[in-house]
Amino acid sequence: MLKLLEQAQSFIKSSISYTIKPHPITPVFPGHFPSLNLSLASGALEEIIGDFDFAYSTNLTSATVDAYFAGLQVVAMLNPEKLNFSPLRGYPNLNFVNTPAELADAFNQVSFKEKNIF
């Protein structure tokens, strides 16, 4: 997911800082992605989600559903070799992407309130 974001970064028109809330069993090390302005979030999702305008996630995580129903603009990464099992498939105002160009296009359409990406 972050590698796709790295590949899309040069096509994203805005300068964006990203906040990552990794899954507890999948640590993320911001230093592994030097081209991205990454920071890590801690705390419960329901406590921090209101600090963000936009969520980028995989299509399989329940955090996508939480972000969508919290009113965030959501982009979900798809694995092009697997079926889309997202419970949000078919919902309006949700983008599913699987290429750097699609991801950059989704980010370029977002109206930010000068907050971070979650």
PASEBA-1860 file (N, C-alpha, C; in nm, 3 decimals):
! residues 118
1> MLKLLEQA> 0.081/-0.118/0.000/0.000/0.000/0.000/0.087/0.126/0.000 ~ 0.189/0.128/0.084/0.278/0.244/0.088/0.369/0.250/-0.034 ~ 0.403/0.136/-0.091/0.482/0.137/-0.214/0.401/0.197/-0.328 ~ 0.271/0.168/-0.333/0.186/0.227/-0.435/0.179/0.379/-0.414 ~ 0.171/0.421/-0.288/0.169/0.564/-0.259/0.301/0.630/-0.300 ~ 0.412/0.564/-0.275/0.542/0.617/-0.320/0.544/0.635/-0.472 ~ 0.492/0.537/-0.544/0.491/0.544/-0.690/0.399/0.655/-0.740 ~ 0.293/0.683/-0.666/0.198/0.787/-0.706/0.243/0.926/-0.664
9> QSFIKSSI> 0.334/0.935/-0.569/0.372/1.063/-0.508/0.411/1.170/-0.610 ~ 0.484/1.135/-0.711/0.530/1.236/-0.808/0.415/1.292/-0.892 ~ 0.299/1.226/-0.891/0.184/1.272/-0.968/0.081/1.345/-0.882 ~ 0.104/1.347/-0.750/0.011/1.414/-0.659/0.048/1.562/-0.653 ~ -0.048/1.649/-0.679/-0.022/1.791/-0.694/0.001/1.865/-0.563 ~ -0.053/1.817/-0.453/-0.041/1.884/-0.324/0.074/1.827/-0.243 ~ 0.129/1.910/-0.157/0.227/1.863/-0.060/0.147/1.812/0.060 ~ 0.163/1.686/0.090/0.078/1.622/0.190/0.163/1.554/0.296
17> SYTIKPHP> 0.119/1.564/0.422/0.180/1.483/0.527/0.084/1.367/0.555 ~ 0.141/1.251/0.577/0.062/1.130/0.595/0.080/1.078/0.737 ~ -0.030/1.037/0.796/-0.025/0.975/0.928/-0.071/0.831/0.911 ~ 0.010/0.740/0.959/-0.017/0.597/0.944/-0.058/0.539/1.079 ~ -0.166/0.464/1.079/-0.204/0.385/1.196/-0.195/0.240/1.153 ~ -0.078/0.181/1.171/-0.060/0.044/1.123/-0.137/-0.058/1.208 ~ -0.164/-0.171/1.148/-0.223/-0.282/1.221/-0.123/-0.326/1.327 ~ -0.169/-0.364/1.446/-0.076/-0.400/1.554/0.025/-0.510/1.520
25> ITPVFPGH> -0.011/-0.600/1.429/0.086/-0.706/1.396/0.167/-0.675/1.271 ~ 0.146/-0.555/1.213/0.220/-0.516/1.093/0.283/-0.379/1.115 ~ 0.399/-0.375/1.177/0.461/-0.244/1.204/0.502/-0.173/1.074 ~ 0.498/-0.042/1.079/0.542/0.042/0.968/0.655/0.129/1.020 ~ 0.763/0.137/0.944/0.878/0.218/0.981/0.888/0.333/0.882 ~ 0.854/0.456/0.926/0.856/0.571/0.834/0.988/0.587/0.759 ~ 1.099/0.550/0.820/1.228/0.561/0.754/1.243/0.474/0.631 ~ 1.158/0.373/0.618/1.162/0.286/0.500/1.098/0.352/0.379
33> FPSLNLSL> 1.032/0.467/0.401/0.962/0.537/0.295/1.004/0.684/0.296 ~ 1.130/0.712/0.265/1.183/0.849/0.280/1.119/0.952/0.189 ~ 1.057/0.910/0.080/0.996/1.009/-0.010/0.859/1.056/0.041 ~ 0.807/0.989/0.143/0.677/1.026/0.199/0.698/1.099/0.332 ~ 0.616/1.195/0.360/0.620/1.267/0.487/0.530/1.191/0.584 ~ 0.586/1.085/0.646/0.508/0.994/0.730/0.527/1.020/0.878 ~ 0.419/1.004/0.953/0.426/0.998/1.098/0.333/0.886/1.142 ~ 0.352/0.838/1.262/0.272/0.728/1.313/0.167/0.779/1.411
41> ASGALEEI> 0.047/0.722/1.406/-0.060/0.756/1.498/-0.071/0.647/1.603 ~ -0.107/0.688/1.722/-0.137/0.592/1.827/-0.273/0.628/1.884 ~ -0.328/0.542/1.961/-0.460/0.566/2.016/-0.565/0.490/1.938 ~ -0.682/0.485/1.997/-0.794/0.414/1.935/-0.842/0.490/1.811 ~ -0.882/0.417/1.711/-0.927/0.476/1.585/-1.039/0.577/1.608 ~ -1.134/0.542/1.692/-1.247/0.633/1.714/-1.206/0.762/1.784 ~ -1.091/0.762/1.849/-1.041/0.883/1.916/-0.966/0.975/1.820 ~ -0.907/0.921/1.715/-0.822/1.003/1.628/-0.881/1.031/1.491
49> IGDFDFAY> -0.983/0.957/1.451/-1.034/0.967/1.314/-1.086/1.107/1.280 ~ -1.137/1.179/1.377/-1.189/1.313/1.354/-1.083/1.417/1.319 ~ -0.956/1.380/1.335/-0.847/1.472/1.304/-0.809/1.470/1.156 ~ -0.878/1.391/1.077/-0.838/1.370/0.938/-0.950/1.403/0.841 ~ -0.911/1.435/0.717/-1.004/1.466/0.608/-1.025/1.347/0.516 ~ -0.928/1.258/0.513/-0.917/1.162/0.405/-0.854/1.035/0.459 ~ -0.899/0.921/0.409/-0.839/0.793/0.450/-0.800/0.714/0.326 ~ -0.681/0.658/0.332/-0.630/0.569/0.227/-0.601/0.437/0.297
57> STNLTSAT> -0.663/0.331/0.250/-0.649/0.202/0.317/-0.659/0.090/0.214 ~ -0.652/-0.032/0.263/-0.679/-0.145/0.175/-0.829/-0.171/0.177 ~ -0.877/-0.246/0.080/-1.020/-0.273/0.074/-1.064/-0.376/0.177 ~ -0.974/-0.443/0.243/-1.011/-0.551/0.334/-1.016/-0.512/0.481 ~ -0.973/-0.394/0.516/-0.970/-0.357/0.656/-1.102/-0.293/0.700 ~ -1.140/-0.320/0.823/-1.263/-0.259/0.876/-1.243/-0.109/0.900 ~ -1.119/-0.063/0.904/-1.093/0.081/0.921/-1.149/0.159/0.803 ~ -1.156/0.098/0.686/-1.215/0.163/0.569/-1.362/0.194/0.595
65> VDAYFAGL> -1.432/0.098/0.653/-1.573/0.116/0.686/-1.588/0.225/0.792 ~ -1.504/0.220/0.895/-1.509/0.321/1.000/-1.487/0.461/0.943 ~ -1.386/0.475/0.858/-1.355/0.605/0.799/-1.469/0.654/0.711 ~ -1.525/0.566/0.631/-1.633/0.603/0.540/-1.754/0.655/0.619 ~ -1.793/0.581/0.722/-1.912/0.621/0.797/-1.885/0.734/0.897 ~ -1.756/0.767/0.917/-1.721/0.885/0.996/-1.722/1.010/0.909 ~ -1.746/0.993/0.779/-1.757/1.105/0.689/-1.630/1.144/0.617 ~ -1.524/1.064/0.630/-1.400/1.094/0.560/-1.414/1.057/0.413
73> QVVAMLNP> -1.338/1.126/0.330/-1.323/1.086/0.191/-1.230/0.964/0.193 ~ -1.266/0.858/0.123/-1.193/0.732/0.134/-1.148/0.682/-0.003 ~ -1.023/0.637/-0.007/-0.969/0.566/-0.122/-0.916/0.433/-0.069 ~ -0.957/0.326/-0.132/-0.915/0.192/-0.090/-0.834/0.127/-0.201 ~ -0.720/0.071/-0.162/-0.634/0.002/-0.257/-0.687/-0.139/-0.279 ~ -0.694/-0.177/-0.405/-0.734/-0.313/-0.443/-0.612/-0.392/-0.487 ~ -0.614/-0.518/-0.462/-0.517/-0.608/-0.522/-0.577/-0.651/-0.655 ~ -0.514/-0.616/-0.768/-0.574/-0.645/-0.898/-0.585/-0.794/-0.928
81> EKLNFSPL> -0.521/-0.877/-0.848/-0.525/-1.022/-0.872/-0.628/-1.092/-0.785 ~ -0.703/-1.015/-0.704/-0.801/-1.076/-0.614/-0.935/-1.006/-0.629 ~ -1.040/-1.072/-0.583/-1.173/-1.014/-0.587/-1.186/-0.903/-0.484 ~ -1.273/-0.807/-0.512/-1.300/-0.699/-0.420/-1.409/-0.745/-0.322 ~ -1.368/-0.781/-0.201/-1.461/-0.827/-0.099/-1.502/-0.716/-0.003 ~ -1.475/-0.593/-0.038/-1.508/-0.482/0.049/-1.659/-0.474/0.073 ~ -1.700/-0.457/0.199/-1.843/-0.438/0.224/-1.894/-0.304/0.170 ~ -1.803/-0.217/0.129/-1.841/-0.087/0.074/-1.845/-0.084/-0.079
89> RGYPNLNF> -1.819/-0.197/-0.141/-1.824/-0.204/-0.287/-1.961/-0.157/-0.334 ~ -1.962/-0.061/-0.426/-2.086/-0.008/-0.479/-2.138/0.115/-0.406 ~ -2.077/0.151/-0.294/-2.119/0.272/-0.223/-2.070/0.396/-0.296 ~ -2.145/0.504/-0.288/-2.103/0.628/-0.357/-1.986/0.694/-0.284 ~ -1.913/0.776/-0.358/-1.804/0.858/-0.302/-1.693/0.777/-0.237 ~ -1.666/0.660/-0.293/-1.556/0.577/-0.246/-1.479/0.532/-0.369 ~ -1.349/0.558/-0.370/-1.266/0.519/-0.484/-1.187/0.393/-0.452 ~ -1.189/0.299/-0.543/-1.102/0.182/-0.534/-0.995/0.199/-0.641
97> VNTPAELA> -0.870/0.182/-0.603/-0.758/0.204/-0.695/-0.662/0.086/-0.690 ~ -0.587/0.068/-0.800/-0.482/-0.034/-0.797/-0.359/0.006/-0.878 ~ -0.356/0.129/-0.929/-0.238/0.176/-1.001/-0.194/0.310/-0.942 ~ -0.067/0.346/-0.959/-0.022/0.476/-0.911/-0.101/0.592/-0.973 ~ -0.135/0.582/-1.100/-0.212/0.688/-1.167/-0.351/0.703/-1.106 ~ -0.417/0.592/-1.079/-0.550/0.598/-1.017/-0.542/0.658/-0.877 ~ -0.439/0.620/-0.801/-0.423/0.673/-0.665/-0.395/0.823/-0.670 ~ -0.305/0.865/-0.757/-0.273/1.008/-0.770/-0.397/1.086/-0.812
105> DAFNQVSF> -0.474/1.033/-0.904/-0.596/1.100/-0.948/-0.694/1.116/-0.831 ~ -0.708/1.013/-0.749/-0.797/1.020/-0.633/-0.749/1.126/-0.535 ~ -0.619/1.131/-0.507/-0.564/1.232/-0.416/-0.582/1.372/-0.474 ~ -0.564/1.386/-0.604/-0.575/1.518/-0.666/-0.718/1.572/-0.667 ~ -0.816/1.486/-0.647/-0.955/1.529/-0.644/-1.005/1.563/-0.503 ~ -0.923/1.537/-0.402/-0.964/1.558/-0.263/-0.957/1.706/-0.229 ~ -1.057/1.753/-0.154/-1.051/1.889/-0.102/-1.007/1.880/0.044 ~ -0.885/1.921/0.071/-0.827/1.911/0.203/-0.856/2.035/0.285
113> KEKNIF> -0.865/2.017/0.415/-0.883/2.127/0.509/-0.752/2.151/0.585 ~ -0.642/2.126/0.519/-0.509/2.140/0.578/-0.488/2.044/0.695 ~ -0.544/1.927/0.684/-0.521/1.823/0.783/-0.438/1.713/0.718 ~ -0.404/1.616/0.796/-0.323/1.505/0.747/-0.408/1.399/0.679 ~ -0.341/1.315/0.605/-0.402/1.196/0.546/-0.387/1.083/0.646 ~ -0.492/1.007/0.666/-0.490/0.895/0.759/-0.485/0.768/0.678
END
